[in-house]
Amino acid sequence: MIPQVRPSEFNAWLQQQPGRPMVLDVREPWEVQVASVTPDAFDVVAIPMNQIPARLAELPQDRPIACLCHHGARSQRVAMFLEQQGYTDVANIAGGIDAWARERDPGVPLY
């Protein structure tokens, strides 16, 4: 089962992770241009959902990965795919960038 992390709980999730976590933004490029998260104690990598299988080598298996999309459905599917590919430390950011803007960073535009 993929852990679900609300943006309001993200700092607590970060503190529990070994190493430097990665937020994998699986939205389309136009969505990332409209609204995006700012790296803090984590890195951000943007790869659209449909490109993940072909670009899997860009995602290290030895780092925690939290998947992000608009509302949490696409990122959940990507997290499940990564788990099927052998990734062991994967989470879904529940509510996506929309919840991130509402719960964590009101400077992130809603769309």
C-alpha positions, 0 to 999 in steps of 0.5 A, a space after each residue: 500500500 502506498 503511503 498517503 502524505 498530506 501537504 500539511 504533514 509533509 515536513 513530518 514525512 521529510 524528517 522520517 526519510 533517510 537522505 534527501 527525498 525527491 518530489 516527482 512532479 508527474 503533471 504536464 509541462 504547462 501545469 508545472 509552469 502554472 504552479 510548482 513547488 519550491 525545493 526546500 529539504 528535498 529535490 523536485 524532478 518534473 517528468 510527465 506521467 506518460 514519460 515515466 516508463 521511458 525515463 525510469 533510469 532518471 529516478 534513483 531507487 535509493 532515495 525516498 520519492 513522493 509523487 505529485 500531480 494536480 489532485 493526487 490520482 495520477 501521482 498515485 498511479 505513478 507511485 504504484 507503478 514505481 513500486 511494481 518496478 522495485 522502488 521501495 520508498 515511494 509515497 503519494 502527496 494526497 490532494 496534489 498541488 491543489 492541496 499543497 497550495 491550500 495547506 502548505 504554500 498559499 503562494 502557489 496558484 490554484 488552477 
